[in-house]
């Protein structure tokens, strides 16, 4: 679970700290980025040093996302569920696939897409409520078509 705690700690970094630590140059920056419902973000992404996408506004982390195996393979879905629980109210449909669930832990500030205890992606955000997460970040997933 140490890797989850390390990932959660990244949300306290400022834009300048991320740039310095992960050697973010102009080629690693995308202006006017979006993530789900959130617009007007700056994205920092240097996969050579850390394969996570930092989404910032005013030099503050709004959201961190990764689906890279180097990150998600270090996360144990069963341990996450054992530690944080799995209630119907915090289980949403995931865009990762038909059998995947998005487990949202808003008070802790993260969500994980899990299929059979395998983490497919992680979102890290500032602690919030489930209602605010749904209102501000989450886009409802439509039916999967074969």
LOVEX-465095 format. One record per residue: x, y, z of N, C-alpha, C in turn. Coordinates in Angstrom, 3 decimals. Example, Ala and Ser with C-alpha at 12.3 -4.5 7.8 and 13.67 -1.06 7.14 Angstrom:
// residues 2
{{13.190; -5.690; 7.800}; {12.300; -4.500; 7.800}; {13.200; -3.300; 7.800}}
{{12.850; -2.250; 7.080}; {13.670; -1.060; 7.140}; {12.900; 0.030; 7.870}}
//
This chain:
// residues 146
{{0.823; -1.199; 0.000}; {0.000; 0.000; 0.000}; {0.864; 1.259; 0.000}}
{{2.156; 1.058; 0.194}; {3.060; 2.212; 0.227}; {3.003; 3.019; -1.056}}
{{2.892; 2.355; -2.203}; {2.872; 3.093; -3.459}; {1.632; 3.974; -3.566}}
{{0.493; 3.536; -3.026}; {-0.705; 4.383; -3.026}; {-0.451; 5.636; -2.198}}
{{0.152; 5.472; -1.034}; {0.442; 6.636; -0.188}; {1.408; 7.595; -0.887}}
{{2.392; 7.062; -1.586}; {3.324; 7.914; -2.336}; {2.601; 8.681; -3.427}}
{{1.674; 8.011; -4.113}; {0.903; 8.688; -5.153}; {0.016; 9.776; -4.565}}
{{-0.634; 9.480; -3.460}; {-1.495; 10.477; -2.821}; {-0.694; 11.703; -2.382}}
{{0.543; 11.493; -1.975}; {1.389; 12.613; -1.536}; {1.721; 13.565; -2.683}}
{{1.672; 13.081; -3.909}; {2.000; 13.928; -5.062}; {1.042; 15.105; -5.221}}
{{-0.194; 14.970; -4.733}; {-1.172; 16.052; -4.926}; {-0.816; 17.307; -4.144}}
{{0.115; 17.200; -3.183}; {0.507; 18.386; -2.416}; {1.606; 19.190; -3.110}}
{{2.160; 18.663; -4.204}; {3.210; 19.376; -4.932}; {2.624; 20.567; -5.698}}
{{3.420; 21.600; -5.841}; {3.029; 22.745; -6.658}; {3.574; 22.561; -8.071}}
{{3.088; 23.359; -8.994}; {3.578; 23.303; -10.369}; {5.091; 23.418; -10.459}}
{{5.712; 24.438; -9.820}; {7.168; 24.545; -9.883}; {7.891; 23.326; -9.292}}
{{7.343; 22.744; -8.222}; {7.970; 21.559; -7.631}; {7.894; 20.366; -8.586}}
{{6.772; 20.213; -9.266}; {6.627; 19.118; -10.233}; {7.594; 19.321; -11.391}}
{{7.666; 20.552; -11.889}; {8.585; 20.850; -13.002}; {10.017; 20.492; -12.645}}
{{10.420; 20.861; -11.455}; {11.803; 20.594; -11.046}; {12.033; 19.102; -10.816}}
{{11.166; 18.472; -10.046}; {11.353; 17.069; -9.665}; {11.298; 16.133; -10.871}}
{{10.373; 16.404; -11.799}; {10.165; 15.492; -12.933}; {10.643; 16.070; -14.258}}
{{11.492; 17.090; -14.164}; {12.163; 17.680; -15.328}; {11.177; 17.981; -16.468}}
{{10.135; 18.712; -16.099}; {9.099; 19.093; -17.059}; {9.609; 20.266; -17.893}}
{{9.662; 20.048; -19.195}; {10.035; 21.112; -20.132}; {8.823; 21.396; -21.021}}
{{8.964; 22.351; -21.912}; {7.839; 22.730; -22.775}; {7.233; 21.544; -23.524}}
{{8.066; 20.585; -23.909}; {7.547; 19.425; -24.650}; {6.672; 18.517; -23.786}}
{{6.723; 18.695; -22.464}; {5.934; 17.885; -21.537}; {4.688; 18.615; -21.031}}
{{4.408; 19.786; -21.592}; {3.301; 20.615; -21.101}; {2.240; 20.748; -22.189}}
{{0.989; 20.547; -21.787}; {-0.142; 20.773; -22.700}; {-1.057; 21.799; -22.047}}
{{-1.218; 22.922; -22.716}; {-2.100; 23.977; -22.208}; {-3.540; 23.682; -22.594}}
{{-4.449; 24.256; -21.865}; {-5.887; 24.118; -22.108}; {-6.303; 22.649; -22.183}}
{{-5.776; 21.868; -21.272}; {-6.109; 20.439; -21.194}; {-7.443; 20.255; -20.470}}
{{-8.042; 19.095; -20.670}; {-9.272; 18.738; -19.966}; {-9.106; 17.338; -19.379}}
{{-9.874; 17.077; -18.342}; {-9.989; 15.720; -17.811}; {-11.431; 15.544; -17.383}}
{{-12.120; 14.606; -18.021}; {-13.540; 14.379; -17.777}; {-14.282; 15.717; -17.865}}
{{-14.899; 16.176; -16.763}; {-15.662; 17.429; -16.783}; {-14.823; 18.671; -16.509}}
{{-13.559; 18.482; -16.161}; {-12.732; 19.617; -15.741}; {-12.029; 20.225; -16.955}}
{{-12.250; 21.517; -17.167}; {-11.651; 22.236; -18.300}; {-10.635; 23.251; -17.807}}
{{-9.877; 23.797; -18.758}; {-8.957; 24.883; -18.461}; {-7.783; 24.478; -17.597}}
{{-7.286; 23.276; -17.806}; {-6.172; 22.776; -17.018}; {-4.869; 22.840; -17.797}}
{{-3.779; 22.785; -17.086}; {-2.448; 22.609; -17.670}; {-2.032; 21.181; -17.329}}
{{-1.577; 20.437; -18.334}; {-1.149; 19.057; -18.103}; {0.360; 18.963; -18.189}}
{{0.959; 18.325; -17.183}; {2.381; 17.997; -17.170}; {2.482; 16.486; -17.313}}
{{3.332; 16.037; -18.251}; {3.472; 14.597; -18.457}; {4.848; 14.293; -19.004}}
{{5.691; 13.719; -18.162}; {7.012; 13.259; -18.577}; {7.102; 11.774; -18.216}}
{{6.642; 10.893; -19.124}; {6.582; 9.465; -18.809}; {7.949; 8.824; -18.579}}
{{9.004; 9.482; -19.009}; {10.331; 8.916; -18.795}; {10.737; 8.940; -17.323}}
{{10.219; 9.917; -16.571}; {10.570; 10.010; -15.158}; {9.461; 9.515; -14.234}}
{{8.211; 9.759; -14.604}; {7.081; 9.258; -13.822}; {5.865; 9.215; -14.742}}
{{5.352; 8.023; -15.042}; {4.251; 7.911; -15.994}; {2.876; 8.227; -15.383}}
{{2.751; 9.448; -14.879}; {1.460; 9.952; -14.420}; {1.222; 11.302; -15.085}}
{{-0.027; 11.621; -15.267}; {-0.412; 12.917; -15.829}; {-0.857; 13.811; -14.687}}
{{-0.193; 14.947; -14.558}; {-0.567; 15.954; -13.562}; {-1.442; 16.988; -14.258}}
{{-2.621; 17.235; -13.733}; {-3.503; 18.275; -14.241}; {-3.561; 19.370; -13.196}}
{{-3.158; 20.580; -13.599}; {-3.042; 21.689; -12.655}; {-3.876; 22.890; -13.086}}
{{-4.190; 23.699; -12.095}; {-4.797; 25.011; -12.321}; {-4.138; 25.955; -11.321}}
{{-3.636; 27.063; -11.816}; {-2.952; 28.047; -10.953}; {-1.841; 27.404; -10.119}}
{{-1.065; 26.539; -10.765}; {0.082; 25.868; -10.131}; {-0.286; 24.922; -8.994}}
{{-1.564; 24.553; -8.891}; {-1.997; 23.587; -7.875}; {-2.571; 22.358; -8.559}}
{{-2.261; 21.194; -8.025}; {-2.756; 19.942; -8.592}; {-4.264; 19.860; -8.403}}
{{-4.953; 19.647; -9.516}; {-6.394; 19.414; -9.493}; {-6.643; 17.909; -9.525}}
{{-5.878; 17.207; -10.375}; {-6.058; 15.770; -10.518}; {-4.781; 15.151; -11.066}}
{{-4.523; 13.926; -10.655}; {-3.411; 13.125; -11.165}; {-4.019; 11.839; -11.697}}
{{-3.568; 11.406; -12.876}; {-4.122; 10.212; -13.508}; {-2.998; 9.323; -14.021}}
{{-3.181; 8.011; -13.867}; {-2.277; 7.067; -14.521}; {-2.995; 5.755; -14.799}}
{{-2.715; 5.223; -15.984}; {-3.135; 3.865; -16.341}; {-1.914; 3.053; -16.757}}
{{-0.744; 3.630; -16.553}; {0.502; 2.987; -16.956}; {0.792; 1.785; -16.070}}
{{1.132; 0.627; -16.664}; {1.431; -0.563; -15.863}; {2.509; -0.338; -14.805}}
{{3.465; 0.533; -15.094}; {4.525; 0.809; -14.118}; {3.931; 1.345; -12.810}}
{{2.804; 2.015; -12.900}; {2.134; 2.557; -11.714}; {1.055; 1.603; -11.218}}
{{0.094; 1.261; -12.082}; {-1.069; 0.492; -11.608}; {-0.720; -0.932; -11.196}}
{{0.324; -1.504; -11.765}; {0.702; -2.861; -11.365}; {1.281; -2.913; -9.959}}
{{1.657; -1.756; -9.404}; {2.147; -1.720; -8.027}; {1.007; -1.622; -7.024}}
{{-0.206; -1.389; -7.518}; {-1.367; -1.229; -6.640}; {-2.127; -2.542; -6.556}}
{{-2.456; -2.942; -5.368}; {-3.165; -4.195; -5.130}; {-4.640; -3.875; -4.882}}
{{-5.476; -4.167; -5.871}; {-6.899; -3.872; -5.765}; {-7.557; -4.517; -4.566}}
{{-7.185; -5.741; -4.250}; {-7.773; -6.434; -3.088}; {-7.412; -5.712; -1.797}}
{{-6.154; -5.291; -1.663}; {-5.744; -4.565; -0.456}; {-6.462; -3.222; -0.343}}
{{-6.643; -2.553; -1.477}; {-7.370; -1.278; -1.458}; {-8.796; -1.501; -0.960}}
{{-9.460; -2.512; -1.516}; {-10.833; -2.814; -1.095}; {-10.868; -3.229; 0.373}}
{{-9.918; -4.055; 0.798}; {-9.875; -4.490; 2.198}; {-9.682; -3.296; 3.138}}
{{-8.827; -2.354; 2.736}; {-8.530; -1.223; 3.612}; {-9.621; -0.151; 3.568}}
{{-10.147; 0.149; 2.380}; {-11.061; 1.280; 2.237}; {-12.520; 0.876; 2.056}}
{{-12.779; -0.393; 1.792}; {-14.150; -0.861; 1.652}; {-14.646; -0.792; 0.220}}
{{-15.813; -1.394; 0.017}; {-16.440; -1.388; -1.309}; {-17.950; -1.360; -1.092}}
{{-18.484; -0.153; -1.065}; {-19.920; 0.018; -0.874}; {-20.565; 0.325; -2.213}}
{{-21.818; -0.058; -2.353}; {-22.527; 0.223; -3.606}; {-22.490; 1.697; -3.960}}
{{-22.595; 2.563; -2.958}; {-22.646; 4.000; -3.249}; {-21.329; 4.539; -3.809}}
{{-20.219; 3.883; -3.507}; {-18.948; 4.388; -4.037}; {-18.498; 3.625; -5.288}}
{{-19.371; 2.768; -5.829}; {-19.047; 2.008; -7.032}; {-19.782; 2.626; -8.215}}
{{-19.003; 3.102; -9.181}; {-19.567; 3.705; -10.393}; {-19.126; 2.887; -11.598}}
{{-19.776; 3.127; -12.715}; {-19.356; 2.454; -13.950}; {-18.030; 3.040; -14.399}}
{{-17.166; 2.183; -14.886}; {-15.834; 2.605; -15.306}; {-15.725; 2.604; -16.822}}
{{-15.017; 3.583; -17.331}; {-14.760; 3.631; -18.776}; {-13.685; 2.627; -19.187}}
{{-13.093; 1.923; -18.204}; {-12.032; 0.953; -18.500}; {-12.571; -0.340; -19.101}}
{{-13.871; -0.589; -18.986}; {-14.428; -1.805; -19.571}; {-15.721; -2.214; -18.905}}
{{-16.419; -3.101; -19.578}; {-17.742; -3.541; -19.144}; {-17.725; -4.166; -17.747}}
{{-16.686; -4.931; -17.423}; {-16.638; -5.621; -16.132}; {-15.835; -4.862; -15.077}}
{{-15.409; -3.687; -15.417}; {-14.620; -2.864; -14.504}; {-15.536; -1.956; -13.684}}
{{-15.168; -1.760; -12.441}; {-15.868; -0.823; -11.568}; {-14.931; 0.313; -11.207}}
{{-15.488; 1.507; -11.106}; {-14.722; 2.640; -10.602}; {-15.089; 2.783; -9.131}}
{{-14.132; 2.513; -8.263}; {-14.352; 2.646; -6.828}; {-13.825; 4.009; -6.407}}
{{-14.727; 4.827; -5.877}; {-14.392; 6.207; -5.517}; {-14.289; 6.312; -4.002}}
{{-13.178; 6.851; -3.555}; {-12.931; 7.092; -2.135}; {-12.738; 8.602; -1.970}}
{{-13.836; 9.342; -1.983}; {-13.741; 10.796; -2.047}; {-13.073; 11.440; -0.830}}
{{-13.334; 10.928; 0.360}; {-12.706; 11.515; 1.554}; {-11.198; 11.331; 1.534}}
{{-10.742; 10.231; 0.925}; {-9.308; 9.972; 0.827}; {-8.703; 10.635; -0.408}}
{{-9.550; 11.039; -1.362}; {-9.071; 11.746; -2.536}; {-8.522; 10.871; -3.646}}
{{-9.152; 9.714; -3.865}; {-8.726; 8.915; -5.011}; {-9.853; 8.008; -5.488}}
{{-9.707; 7.565; -6.734}; {-10.618; 6.594; -7.334}; {-9.766; 5.620; -8.133}}
{{-10.195; 4.341; -8.143}; {-9.486; 3.327; -8.908}; {-10.477; 2.529; -9.746}}
{{-10.096; 2.262; -10.976}; {-10.865; 1.348; -11.815}; {-10.289; -0.040; -11.569}}
{{-11.166; -0.959; -11.163}; {-10.724; -2.307; -10.795}; {-11.592; -3.333; -11.498}}
{{-10.919; -4.344; -12.064}; {-11.605; -5.511; -12.601}; {-10.950; -6.734; -11.977}}
{{-11.730; -7.487; -11.212}; {-11.220; -8.690; -10.532}; {-9.918; -8.405; -9.772}}
{{-9.932; -7.361; -8.978}; {-8.830; -6.926; -8.112}; {-7.622; -6.388; -8.871}}
{{-7.705; -6.272; -10.181}; {-6.616; -5.686; -10.959}; {-6.925; -4.216; -11.212}}
{{-6.021; -3.340; -10.781}; {-6.211; -1.906; -10.970}; {-5.886; -1.549; -12.415}}
{{-6.806; -0.848; -13.063}; {-6.626; -0.452; -14.464}; {-6.215; 1.005; -14.606}}
{{-6.740; 1.856; -13.738}; {-6.258; 3.235; -13.679}; {-6.563; 3.807; -12.306}}
{{-5.862; 4.894; -12.002}; {-6.078; 5.596; -10.744}; {-6.223; 7.078; -11.019}}
{{-7.121; 7.701; -10.288}; {-7.295; 9.150; -10.287}; {-7.024; 9.612; -8.856}}
{{-6.272; 10.673; -8.725}; {-5.982; 11.256; -7.417}; {-6.430; 12.706; -7.477}}
{{-7.162; 13.115; -6.468}; {-7.720; 14.464; -6.446}; {-7.748; 14.950; -5.001}}
{{-8.091; 16.199; -4.813}; {-8.205; 16.728; -3.461}; {-9.417; 16.083; -2.786}}
{{-9.330; 15.752; -1.505}; {-10.466; 15.140; -0.823}; {-11.747; 15.957; -1.019}}
{{-12.847; 15.236; -1.182}; {-14.123; 15.861; -1.511}; {-15.248; 14.950; -1.028}}
{{-16.436; 15.185; -1.524}; {-17.563; 14.290; -1.252}; {-17.882; 13.520; -2.528}}
{{-18.617; 12.430; -2.395}; {-19.013; 11.661; -3.575}; {-19.879; 12.516; -4.497}}
{{-20.758; 13.301; -3.918}; {-21.635; 14.165; -4.720}; {-20.813; 15.166; -5.530}}
{{-19.812; 15.772; -4.895}; {-18.960; 16.737; -5.603}; {-18.121; 16.040; -6.675}}
{{-17.618; 14.848; -6.387}; {-16.860; 14.092; -7.380}; {-17.724; 13.863; -8.620}}
{{-18.949; 13.408; -8.415}; {-19.851; 13.155; -9.547}; {-20.174; 14.447; -10.294}}
{{-20.358; 15.520; -9.568}; {-20.728; 16.810; -10.170}; {-19.560; 17.464; -10.906}}
{{-18.363; 17.398; -10.309}; {-17.222; 18.152; -10.826}; {-16.289; 17.356; -11.745}}
{{-16.213; 16.032; -11.572}; {-15.214; 15.242; -12.306}; {-15.840; 14.170; -13.192}}
{{-16.653; 13.317; -12.639}; {-17.110; 12.084; -13.284}; {-18.080; 12.331; -14.431}}
{{-17.847; 11.625; -15.529}; {-18.795; 11.590; -16.648}; {-19.375; 10.184; -16.693}}
{{-20.698; 10.107; -16.625}; {-21.395; 8.821; -16.648}; {-21.017; 8.052; -17.902}}
{{-20.736; 6.775; -17.732}; {-20.327; 5.904; -18.841}; {-21.572; 5.330; -19.492}}
{{-21.622; 5.414; -20.810}; {-22.734; 4.831; -21.553}; {-22.553; 3.323; -21.694}}
{{-23.508; 2.679; -22.340}; {-23.410; 1.227; -22.509}; {-22.226; 0.865; -23.415}}
{{-21.604; -0.267; -23.098}; {-20.528; -0.781; -23.935}; {-21.145; -1.585; -25.077}}
{{-20.682; -1.332; -26.277}; {-21.228; -1.990; -27.463}; {-20.155; -2.869; -28.061}}
{{-20.534; -4.083; -28.428}; {-19.576; -5.001; -29.052}; {-19.354; -4.672; -30.492}}
//
